[in-house]
C-alpha cells in the first residue's frame, strides 16, 4: 500500500502519516527505490495494536 492509500483508508491527512513515521508510531514501511510502501499484513498488524479495549 502507498502512504496515500493508508491515509485514504484511515481518513487522515498525509501529514499525519509522515508525523507518525518520524515518531515511529505508524505502521512499518519499506522503501523500495524512492517509493515508500506498507505491506497489508504490517498495516493490519499495526491497526490491531491501536484498538480501543473500551469499545
C-alpha distance matrix in Angstrom:
0.0 3.8 6.7 8.1 6.0 6.7 10.1 10.7 10.2 12.5 14.6 15.0 15.7 13.4 16.5 16.3 12.9 14.5 17.7 16.2 15.0 18.6 20.0 17.8 17.2 13.5 10.9 11.2 9.3 10.2 11.7 11.8 14.7 14.3 10.6 8.6 5.4 5.0 6.0 6.6 10.1 10.0 8.6 11.3 13.8 13.6 13.9 16.9 18.5 18.6 20.6 23.9 26.7 29.0 27.2
3.8 0.0 3.8 5.3 5.1 6.4 8.7 9.9 10.7 12.5 13.9 13.6 13.4 10.6 13.7 14.2 10.9 12.0 15.5 14.7 13.4 16.8 18.7 17.1 16.8 13.2 11.5 11.8 9.2 10.1 10.6 11.0 13.3 12.0 8.3 6.5 5.0 6.3 8.9 10.0 13.3 12.5 10.8 14.0 16.2 15.2 15.6 19.0 20.1 19.7 22.0 25.1 28.2 30.3 28.6
6.7 3.8 0.0 3.8 5.4 5.0 6.2 8.6 9.8 10.5 11.7 10.6 10.0 7.1 10.0 10.4 7.2 8.5 11.9 11.4 10.5 13.8 15.6 14.6 14.1 10.7 10.0 11.1 8.9 10.8 11.4 12.9 14.8 12.8 9.5 7.0 6.9 7.4 10.7 11.7 14.6 12.9 10.8 14.1 16.1 14.2 14.4 18.1 18.7 17.8 20.4 23.2 26.5 28.4 26.9
8.1 5.3 3.8 0.0 3.8 5.4 5.1 6.1 8.6 9.9 10.0 9.5 8.8 6.6 10.2 11.1 9.0 10.6 13.8 13.9 13.6 16.6 18.5 17.8 16.9 13.6 13.2 14.7 12.7 14.4 14.6 15.5 17.1 14.9 11.6 10.1 9.9 10.5 13.3 13.5 16.9 15.7 13.1 15.9 18.5 16.7 16.2 19.9 20.9 19.5 21.7 24.2 27.6 29.2 27.3
6.0 5.1 5.4 3.8 0.0 3.8 5.4 5.0 6.1 8.6 9.5 10.3 10.9 9.6 13.2 13.2 10.8 13.2 16.1 15.3 15.3 18.7 20.0 18.8 17.5 13.8 12.7 14.4 12.8 14.6 15.5 16.2 18.3 16.8 13.2 11.3 9.8 9.5 11.3 10.7 14.3 13.9 11.0 13.3 16.3 15.2 14.3 17.8 19.4 18.3 20.0 22.8 26.0 27.6 25.4
6.7 6.4 5.0 5.4 3.8 0.0 3.8 5.4 5.1 6.2 8.2 8.5 9.8 8.6 11.8 10.8 8.2 11.1 13.6 12.2 12.6 16.1 16.9 15.6 13.9 10.3 9.3 11.7 10.9 13.6 15.1 16.6 19.1 17.6 14.0 11.3 9.7 8.2 10.3 9.6 12.6 11.5 8.3 10.7 13.4 11.7 10.9 14.5 15.8 14.6 16.6 19.4 22.6 24.4 22.5
10.1 8.7 6.2 5.1 5.4 3.8 0.0 3.8 5.4 5.1 5.5 5.0 6.1 5.9 9.2 8.4 6.9 10.1 12.2 11.6 12.7 15.8 16.6 16.2 14.3 11.1 11.5 14.1 13.4 16.2 17.3 18.9 21.0 18.9 15.6 13.1 12.4 11.5 14.0 13.3 16.2 14.8 11.5 13.7 16.2 14.0 12.7 16.4 17.3 15.4 17.3 19.5 23.0 24.4 22.4
10.7 9.9 8.6 6.1 5.0 5.4 3.8 0.0 3.8 5.5 4.9 6.7 8.2 8.7 12.2 11.7 10.7 13.8 15.9 15.3 16.5 19.5 20.4 19.8 17.8 14.5 14.4 17.0 16.2 18.7 19.7 20.8 22.8 20.9 17.5 15.4 14.3 13.5 15.3 14.0 17.1 16.6 13.1 14.7 17.7 16.1 14.2 17.7 19.3 17.3 18.5 20.7 24.1 25.1 22.7
10.2 10.7 9.8 8.6 6.1 5.1 5.4 3.8 0.0 3.8 5.6 8.1 10.7 11.2 14.4 13.0 11.6 15.1 16.9 15.5 16.7 20.1 20.4 19.3 16.9 13.6 12.9 15.8 15.7 18.4 20.1 21.3 23.8 22.4 18.7 16.3 14.4 12.6 13.7 11.6 14.5 14.3 10.6 11.4 14.7 13.5 11.2 14.4 16.4 14.6 15.5 17.9 21.1 22.4 19.8
12.5 12.5 10.5 9.9 8.6 6.2 5.1 5.5 3.8 0.0 3.8 5.5 8.9 10.2 12.7 10.5 9.7 13.5 14.5 13.0 15.0 18.1 17.9 17.2 14.4 11.6 11.8 15.3 15.7 18.9 20.8 22.6 25.1 23.4 20.0 17.1 15.7 13.6 15.1 13.3 15.5 14.6 10.8 11.7 14.3 12.3 9.8 13.1 14.5 12.0 13.1 15.1 18.6 19.7 17.5
14.6 13.9 11.7 10.0 9.5 8.2 5.5 4.9 5.6 3.8 0.0 3.8 7.0 9.3 11.8 10.3 10.5 14.0 15.0 14.5 16.6 19.3 19.4 19.4 16.8 14.2 15.0 18.3 18.3 21.3 22.7 24.4 26.5 24.3 21.1 18.6 17.7 16.3 18.2 16.6 19.1 18.2 14.4 15.5 18.1 16.0 13.5 16.8 17.9 15.1 16.1 17.5 21.1 21.6 19.3
15.0 13.6 10.6 9.5 10.3 8.5 5.0 6.7 8.1 5.5 3.8 0.0 3.8 6.5 8.2 6.6 7.6 10.8 11.5 11.4 13.8 16.1 16.3 16.8 14.4 12.2 13.8 17.0 17.0 20.1 21.2 23.3 25.1 22.7 19.8 17.2 17.0 15.8 18.3 17.4 19.8 18.1 14.6 16.3 18.4 15.7 13.9 17.4 17.7 14.9 16.6 17.8 21.6 22.3 20.5
15.7 13.4 10.0 8.8 10.9 9.8 6.1 8.2 10.7 8.9 7.0 3.8 0.0 3.8 5.3 5.5 7.0 9.2 10.2 11.3 13.2 15.0 16.0 17.0 15.3 13.3 15.1 17.8 17.1 19.9 20.3 22.4 23.7 20.9 18.3 16.2 16.8 16.5 19.5 19.2 21.8 19.9 16.7 19.0 20.9 18.0 16.8 20.4 20.5 17.8 19.9 21.2 25.0 25.7 24.1
13.4 10.6 7.1 6.6 9.6 8.6 5.9 8.7 11.2 10.2 9.3 6.5 3.8 0.0 3.8 5.3 5.1 6.5 8.7 10.0 10.8 12.8 14.5 15.2 14.2 11.9 13.4 15.4 14.2 16.6 16.7 18.8 20.0 17.1 14.7 12.7 13.7 13.9 17.2 17.7 20.3 18.2 15.4 18.3 20.0 17.2 16.7 20.5 20.5 18.4 20.9 22.7 26.4 27.6 26.2
16.5 13.7 10.0 10.2 13.2 11.8 9.2 12.2 14.4 12.7 11.8 8.2 5.3 3.8 0.0 3.8 5.4 5.2 6.1 8.7 9.8 10.7 12.5 14.1 13.4 12.1 14.4 16.3 15.4 17.9 17.8 20.4 21.3 18.2 16.4 14.3 15.9 16.1 19.6 20.3 22.5 19.9 17.5 20.4 21.6 18.4 18.2 21.9 21.2 18.9 21.8 23.2 26.9 27.9 27.0
16.3 14.2 10.4 11.1 13.2 10.8 8.4 11.7 13.0 10.5 10.3 6.6 5.5 5.3 3.8 0.0 3.8 5.5 5.0 6.2 8.7 10.0 10.6 12.0 10.5 9.4 12.2 14.7 14.6 17.7 18.5 21.3 22.7 20.0 17.9 15.2 16.0 15.4 18.6 18.9 20.7 18.0 15.4 18.0 18.9 15.5 15.2 18.6 17.8 15.3 18.2 19.4 23.1 24.2 23.4
12.9 10.9 7.2 9.0 10.8 8.2 6.9 10.7 11.6 9.7 10.5 7.6 7.0 5.1 5.4 3.8 0.0 3.8 5.5 5.2 6.4 9.0 10.0 10.3 9.1 6.9 9.0 11.3 10.9 14.0 15.0 17.8 19.5 17.1 14.7 11.7 12.3 11.6 14.9 15.6 17.4 14.6 12.2 15.2 16.2 13.0 13.2 16.8 16.2 14.4 17.5 19.4 22.9 24.6 23.7
14.5 12.0 8.5 10.6 13.2 11.1 10.1 13.8 15.1 13.5 14.0 10.8 9.2 6.5 5.2 5.5 3.8 0.0 3.8 5.3 4.9 6.4 8.7 9.6 9.8 8.5 10.7 11.8 10.9 13.4 13.6 16.7 17.9 15.2 13.5 10.9 12.6 12.7 16.3 17.7 19.4 16.4 14.7 18.0 18.5 15.3 16.2 19.7 18.7 17.2 20.6 22.4 25.9 27.6 27.0
17.7 15.5 11.9 13.8 16.1 13.6 12.2 15.9 16.9 14.5 15.0 11.5 10.2 8.7 6.1 5.0 5.5 3.8 0.0 3.8 5.3 5.2 6.4 8.6 8.4 8.6 11.8 13.3 13.3 16.1 16.7 20.0 21.2 18.6 17.2 14.4 15.9 15.5 18.9 20.1 21.3 18.0 16.3 19.3 19.3 15.8 16.6 19.8 18.2 16.4 19.8 21.1 24.6 26.1 25.9
16.2 14.7 11.4 13.9 15.3 12.2 11.6 15.3 15.5 13.0 14.5 11.4 11.3 10.0 8.7 6.2 5.2 5.3 3.8 0.0 3.8 5.4 5.0 5.8 4.8 4.9 8.4 10.3 11.2 14.5 15.9 19.3 21.1 19.0 17.2 13.9 14.6 13.4 16.4 17.4 18.2 14.8 13.2 16.0 15.7 12.1 13.2 16.2 14.5 13.0 16.6 18.2 21.5 23.3 23.2
15.0 13.4 10.5 13.6 15.3 12.6 12.7 16.5 16.7 15.0 16.6 13.8 13.2 10.8 9.8 8.7 6.4 4.9 5.3 3.8 0.0 3.8 5.4 4.9 6.2 5.7 8.0 8.5 8.6 11.4 12.4 16.0 17.7 15.8 14.3 11.1 12.3 11.7 14.9 16.7 17.4 13.9 13.1 16.3 15.9 12.7 14.6 17.6 16.0 15.3 19.0 21.1 24.1 26.3 26.2
18.6 16.8 13.8 16.6 18.7 16.1 15.8 19.5 20.1 18.1 19.3 16.1 15.0 12.8 10.7 10.0 9.0 6.4 5.2 5.4 3.8 0.0 3.8 5.6 7.7 8.8 11.5 11.7 11.8 14.0 14.5 18.2 19.4 17.2 16.5 13.7 15.5 15.3 18.5 20.4 21.0 17.4 16.7 19.9 19.2 15.8 17.7 20.5 18.4 17.6 21.4 23.0 26.0 28.1 28.3
20.0 18.7 15.6 18.5 20.0 16.9 16.6 20.4 20.4 17.9 19.4 16.3 16.0 14.5 12.5 10.6 10.0 8.7 6.4 5.0 5.4 3.8 0.0 3.8 5.3 7.9 11.1 11.8 13.1 15.8 17.1 20.8 22.4 20.5 19.5 16.3 17.5 16.4 19.2 20.7 20.8 17.0 16.4 19.1 17.9 14.4 16.2 18.6 16.0 15.2 18.9 20.3 23.1 25.1 25.7
17.8 17.1 14.6 17.8 18.8 15.6 16.2 19.8 19.3 17.2 19.4 16.8 17.0 15.2 14.1 12.0 10.3 9.6 8.6 5.8 4.9 5.6 3.8 0.0 3.8 5.9 8.2 8.3 10.2 13.0 14.9 18.6 20.6 19.3 18.0 14.6 15.2 13.7 16.2 17.7 17.5 13.7 13.6 16.2 14.7 11.5 14.0 16.2 13.7 13.7 17.5 19.4 22.0 24.5 25.0
17.2 16.8 14.1 16.9 17.5 13.9 14.3 17.8 16.9 14.4 16.8 14.4 15.3 14.2 13.4 10.5 9.1 9.8 8.4 4.8 6.2 7.7 5.3 3.8 0.0 3.8 7.0 8.8 11.2 14.6 16.9 20.3 22.7 21.3 19.4 15.8 15.7 13.6 15.9 16.6 16.4 12.8 12.0 14.1 12.8 9.2 11.1 13.3 10.8 10.2 14.0 15.8 18.5 20.9 21.3
13.5 13.2 10.7 13.6 13.8 10.3 11.1 14.5 13.6 11.6 14.2 12.2 13.3 11.9 12.1 9.4 6.9 8.5 8.6 4.9 5.7 8.8 7.9 5.9 3.8 0.0 3.8 6.5 8.5 12.3 14.7 17.8 20.4 19.1 16.7 13.0 12.5 10.2 12.5 13.2 13.5 10.1 8.7 11.3 10.8 7.3 8.9 11.9 10.4 9.8 13.4 15.9 18.8 21.3 21.0
10.9 11.5 10.0 13.2 12.7 9.3 11.5 14.4 12.9 11.8 15.0 13.8 15.1 13.4 14.4 12.2 9.0 10.7 11.8 8.4 8.0 11.5 11.1 8.2 7.0 3.8 0.0 3.8 6.3 10.0 13.0 15.8 18.8 18.1 15.4 11.6 10.2 7.2 9.0 9.7 9.8 6.4 5.5 8.5 8.1 5.3 7.7 10.5 10.0 10.4 13.6 16.7 19.4 22.1 21.6
11.2 11.8 11.1 14.7 14.4 11.7 14.1 17.0 15.8 15.3 18.3 17.0 17.8 15.4 16.3 14.7 11.3 11.8 13.3 10.3 8.5 11.7 11.8 8.3 8.8 6.5 3.8 0.0 3.8 7.0 10.3 13.2 16.3 16.1 13.8 10.2 8.9 6.4 8.1 10.1 9.8 6.1 7.2 10.4 9.4 7.7 10.8 13.1 12.4 13.6 16.8 20.0 22.3 25.3 25.0
9.3 9.2 8.9 12.7 12.8 10.9 13.4 16.2 15.7 15.7 18.3 17.0 17.1 14.2 15.4 14.6 10.9 10.9 13.3 11.2 8.6 11.8 13.1 10.2 11.2 8.5 6.3 3.8 0.0 3.8 6.8 9.6 12.7 12.4 10.1 6.5 5.6 4.6 7.3 10.3 11.0 8.0 8.7 12.4 12.3 10.9 13.4 16.1 15.8 16.6 19.8 23.0 25.5 28.4 27.7
10.2 10.1 10.8 14.4 14.6 13.6 16.2 18.7 18.4 18.9 21.3 20.1 19.9 16.6 17.9 17.7 14.0 13.4 16.1 14.5 11.4 14.0 15.8 13.0 14.6 12.3 10.0 7.0 3.8 0.0 3.8 6.3 9.5 10.0 8.3 5.7 5.3 6.2 8.1 11.8 12.5 10.2 11.6 15.1 15.0 14.2 16.8 19.3 19.2 20.3 23.3 26.6 29.1 32.0 31.3
11.7 10.6 11.4 14.6 15.5 15.1 17.3 19.7 20.1 20.8 22.7 21.2 20.3 16.7 17.8 18.5 15.0 13.6 16.7 15.9 12.4 14.5 17.1 14.9 16.9 14.7 13.0 10.3 6.8 3.8 0.0 3.8 6.1 6.4 5.6 4.6 6.2 8.8 11.1 14.7 15.9 13.8 14.9 18.4 18.6 17.6 20.0 22.7 22.6 23.4 26.5 29.7 32.3 35.1 34.4
11.8 11.0 12.9 15.5 16.2 16.6 18.9 20.8 21.3 22.6 24.4 23.3 22.4 18.8 20.4 21.3 17.8 16.7 20.0 19.3 16.0 18.2 20.8 18.6 20.3 17.8 15.8 13.2 9.6 6.3 3.8 0.0 3.8 5.9 5.2 6.2 7.0 10.2 11.7 15.2 16.7 15.5 16.6 19.9 20.5 20.0 22.2 24.8 25.1 26.0 29.0 32.3 34.8 37.7 36.6
14.7 13.3 14.8 17.1 18.3 19.1 21.0 22.8 23.8 25.1 26.5 25.1 23.7 20.0 21.3 22.7 19.5 17.9 21.2 21.1 17.7 19.4 22.4 20.6 22.7 20.4 18.8 16.3 12.7 9.5 6.1 3.8 0.0 3.8 5.5 8.1 10.1 13.5 15.4 18.8 20.5 19.1 20.0 23.5 24.1 23.3 25.5 28.3 28.4 29.1 32.2 35.3 38.0 40.8 39.8
14.3 12.0 12.8 14.9 16.8 17.6 18.9 20.9 22.4 23.4 24.3 22.7 20.9 17.1 18.2 20.0 17.1 15.2 18.6 19.0 15.8 17.2 20.5 19.3 21.3 19.1 18.1 16.1 12.4 10.0 6.4 5.9 3.8 0.0 3.8 6.8 9.8 13.4 16.0 19.2 21.2 19.5 19.8 23.4 24.2 23.0 24.9 28.0 28.0 28.2 31.3 34.3 37.2 39.7 38.7
10.6 8.3 9.5 11.6 13.2 14.0 15.6 17.5 18.7 20.0 21.1 19.8 18.3 14.7 16.4 17.9 14.7 13.5 17.2 17.2 14.3 16.5 19.5 18.0 19.4 16.7 15.4 13.8 10.1 8.3 5.6 5.2 5.5 3.8 0.0 3.8 6.4 10.2 12.8 15.8 18.1 16.6 16.5 20.1 21.3 20.1 21.7 24.9 25.2 25.3 28.3 31.3 34.3 36.7 35.5
8.6 6.5 7.0 10.1 11.3 11.3 13.1 15.4 16.3 17.1 18.6 17.2 16.2 12.7 14.3 15.2 11.7 10.9 14.4 13.9 11.1 13.7 16.3 14.6 15.8 13.0 11.6 10.2 6.5 5.7 4.6 6.2 8.1 6.8 3.8 0.0 3.8 7.0 10.2 13.1 15.2 13.3 13.1 16.8 17.8 16.4 18.1 21.3 21.5 21.6 24.6 27.7 30.6 33.1 32.0
5.4 5.0 6.9 9.9 9.8 9.7 12.4 14.3 14.4 15.7 17.7 17.0 16.8 13.7 15.9 16.0 12.3 12.6 15.9 14.6 12.3 15.5 17.5 15.2 15.7 12.5 10.2 8.9 5.6 5.3 6.2 7.0 10.1 9.8 6.4 3.8 0.0 3.8 6.5 9.5 11.7 10.3 10.3 13.8 15.0 14.3 15.8 18.8 19.5 19.9 22.6 25.9 28.6 31.3 30.0
5.0 6.3 7.4 10.5 9.5 8.2 11.5 13.5 12.6 13.6 16.3 15.8 16.5 13.9 16.1 15.4 11.6 12.7 15.5 13.4 11.7 15.3 16.4 13.7 13.6 10.2 7.2 6.4 4.6 6.2 8.8 10.2 13.5 13.4 10.2 7.0 3.8 0.0 3.8 6.4 8.4 6.7 6.5 10.0 11.2 10.6 12.2 15.0 15.9 16.5 19.1 22.5 25.1 27.8 26.6
6.0 8.9 10.7 13.3 11.3 10.3 14.0 15.3 13.7 15.1 18.2 18.3 19.5 17.2 19.6 18.6 14.9 16.3 18.9 16.4 14.9 18.5 19.2 16.2 15.9 12.5 9.0 8.1 7.3 8.1 11.1 11.7 15.4 16.0 12.8 10.2 6.5 3.8 0.0 3.8 5.3 5.2 6.2 8.6 9.9 10.6 12.2 14.3 15.7 17.0 19.0 22.7 24.8 27.8 26.5
6.6 10.0 11.7 13.5 10.7 9.6 13.3 14.0 11.6 13.3 16.6 17.4 19.2 17.7 20.3 18.9 15.6 17.7 20.1 17.4 16.7 20.4 20.7 17.7 16.6 13.2 9.7 10.1 10.3 11.8 14.7 15.2 18.8 19.2 15.8 13.1 9.5 6.4 3.8 0.0 3.8 5.5 5.0 6.1 8.5 9.8 10.3 12.2 14.4 15.5 16.9 20.6 22.7 25.5 23.8
10.1 13.3 14.6 16.9 14.3 12.6 16.2 17.1 14.5 15.5 19.1 19.8 21.8 20.3 22.5 20.7 17.4 19.4 21.3 18.2 17.4 21.0 20.8 17.5 16.4 13.5 9.8 9.8 11.0 12.5 15.9 16.7 20.5 21.2 18.1 15.2 11.7 8.4 5.3 3.8 0.0 3.8 5.4 5.2 6.1 8.6 9.8 10.6 12.7 14.6 16.0 19.8 21.3 24.5 23.2
10.0 12.5 12.9 15.7 13.9 11.5 14.8 16.6 14.3 14.6 18.2 18.1 19.9 18.2 19.9 18.0 14.6 16.4 18.0 14.8 13.9 17.4 17.0 13.7 12.8 10.1 6.4 6.1 8.0 10.2 13.8 15.5 19.1 19.5 16.6 13.3 10.3 6.7 5.2 5.5 3.8 0.0 3.8 5.5 5.1 6.1 8.5 9.9 10.9 12.8 14.9 18.6 20.4 23.6 22.8
8.6 10.8 10.8 13.1 11.0 8.3 11.5 13.1 10.6 10.8 14.4 14.6 16.7 15.4 17.5 15.4 12.2 14.7 16.3 13.2 13.1 16.7 16.4 13.6 12.0 8.7 5.5 7.2 8.7 11.6 14.9 16.6 20.0 19.8 16.5 13.1 10.3 6.5 6.2 5.0 5.4 3.8 0.0 3.8 5.5 5.2 6.0 8.6 10.1 10.9 13.0 16.6 18.9 21.7 20.5
11.3 14.0 14.1 15.9 13.3 10.7 13.7 14.7 11.4 11.7 15.5 16.3 19.0 18.3 20.4 18.0 15.2 18.0 19.3 16.0 16.3 19.9 19.1 16.2 14.1 11.3 8.5 10.4 12.4 15.1 18.4 19.9 23.5 23.4 20.1 16.8 13.8 10.0 8.6 6.1 5.2 5.5 3.8 0.0 3.8 5.4 4.9 6.1 8.8 10.0 11.1 14.8 16.6 19.6 18.1
13.8 16.2 16.1 18.5 16.3 13.4 16.2 17.7 14.7 14.3 18.1 18.4 20.9 20.0 21.6 18.9 16.2 18.5 19.3 15.7 15.9 19.2 17.9 14.7 12.8 10.8 8.1 9.4 12.3 15.0 18.6 20.5 24.1 24.2 21.3 17.8 15.0 11.2 9.9 8.5 6.1 5.1 5.5 3.8 0.0 3.8 5.4 5.2 6.6 9.2 10.6 14.3 15.7 19.1 18.4
13.6 15.2 14.2 16.7 15.2 11.7 14.0 16.1 13.5 12.3 16.0 15.7 18.0 17.2 18.4 15.5 13.0 15.3 15.8 12.1 12.7 15.8 14.4 11.5 9.2 7.3 5.3 7.7 10.9 14.2 17.6 20.0 23.3 23.0 20.1 16.4 14.3 10.6 10.6 9.8 8.6 6.1 5.2 5.4 3.8 0.0 3.8 5.4 5.3 6.8 9.4 12.9 14.9 18.1 17.6
13.9 15.6 14.4 16.2 14.3 10.9 12.7 14.2 11.2 9.8 13.5 13.9 16.8 16.7 18.2 15.2 13.2 16.2 16.6 13.2 14.6 17.7 16.2 14.0 11.1 8.9 7.7 10.8 13.4 16.8 20.0 22.2 25.5 24.9 21.7 18.1 15.8 12.2 12.2 10.3 9.8 8.5 6.0 4.9 5.4 3.8 0.0 3.8 5.4 5.3 6.9 10.5 12.9 15.7 14.6
16.9 19.0 18.1 19.9 17.8 14.5 16.4 17.7 14.4 13.1 16.8 17.4 20.4 20.5 21.9 18.6 16.8 19.7 19.8 16.2 17.6 20.5 18.6 16.2 13.3 11.9 10.5 13.1 16.1 19.3 22.7 24.8 28.3 28.0 24.9 21.3 18.8 15.0 14.3 12.2 10.6 9.9 8.6 6.1 5.2 5.4 3.8 0.0 3.8 5.4 5.6 9.4 10.7 13.9 13.2
18.5 20.1 18.7 20.9 19.4 15.8 17.3 19.3 16.4 14.5 17.9 17.7 20.5 20.5 21.2 17.8 16.2 18.7 18.2 14.5 16.0 18.4 16.0 13.7 10.8 10.4 10.0 12.4 15.8 19.2 22.6 25.1 28.4 28.0 25.2 21.5 19.5 15.9 15.7 14.4 12.7 10.9 10.1 8.8 6.6 5.3 5.4 3.8 0.0 3.8 5.7 8.7 10.1 13.5 13.7
18.6 19.7 17.8 19.5 18.3 14.6 15.4 17.3 14.6 12.0 15.1 14.9 17.8 18.4 18.9 15.3 14.4 17.2 16.4 13.0 15.3 17.6 15.2 13.7 10.2 9.8 10.4 13.6 16.6 20.3 23.4 26.0 29.1 28.2 25.3 21.6 19.9 16.5 17.0 15.5 14.6 12.8 10.9 10.0 9.2 6.8 5.3 5.4 3.8 0.0 3.8 6.4 9.1 11.8 11.7
20.6 22.0 20.4 21.7 20.0 16.6 17.3 18.5 15.5 13.1 16.1 16.6 19.9 20.9 21.8 18.2 17.5 20.6 19.8 16.6 19.0 21.4 18.9 17.5 14.0 13.4 13.6 16.8 19.8 23.3 26.5 29.0 32.2 31.3 28.3 24.6 22.6 19.1 19.0 16.9 16.0 14.9 13.0 11.1 10.6 9.4 6.9 5.6 5.7 3.8 0.0 3.8 6.1 8.8 8.3
23.9 25.1 23.2 24.2 22.8 19.4 19.5 20.7 17.9 15.1 17.5 17.8 21.2 22.7 23.2 19.4 19.4 22.4 21.1 18.2 21.1 23.0 20.3 19.4 15.8 15.9 16.7 20.0 23.0 26.6 29.7 32.3 35.3 34.3 31.3 27.7 25.9 22.5 22.7 20.6 19.8 18.6 16.6 14.8 14.3 12.9 10.5 9.4 8.7 6.4 3.8 0.0 3.8 5.4 5.8
26.7 28.2 26.5 27.6 26.0 22.6 23.0 24.1 21.1 18.6 21.1 21.6 25.0 26.4 26.9 23.1 22.9 25.9 24.6 21.5 24.1 26.0 23.1 22.0 18.5 18.8 19.4 22.3 25.5 29.1 32.3 34.8 38.0 37.2 34.3 30.6 28.6 25.1 24.8 22.7 21.3 20.4 18.9 16.6 15.7 14.9 12.9 10.7 10.1 9.1 6.1 3.8 0.0 3.8 5.6
29.0 30.3 28.4 29.2 27.6 24.4 24.4 25.1 22.4 19.7 21.6 22.3 25.7 27.6 27.9 24.2 24.6 27.6 26.1 23.3 26.3 28.1 25.1 24.5 20.9 21.3 22.1 25.3 28.4 32.0 35.1 37.7 40.8 39.7 36.7 33.1 31.3 27.8 27.8 25.5 24.5 23.6 21.7 19.6 19.1 18.1 15.7 13.9 13.5 11.8 8.8 5.4 3.8 0.0 3.8
27.2 28.6 26.9 27.3 25.4 22.5 22.4 22.7 19.8 17.5 19.3 20.5 24.1 26.2 27.0 23.4 23.7 27.0 25.9 23.2 26.2 28.3 25.7 25.0 21.3 21.0 21.6 25.0 27.7 31.3 34.4 36.6 39.8 38.7 35.5 32.0 30.0 26.6 26.5 23.8 23.2 22.8 20.5 18.1 18.4 17.6 14.6 13.2 13.7 11.7 8.3 5.8 5.6 3.8 0.0
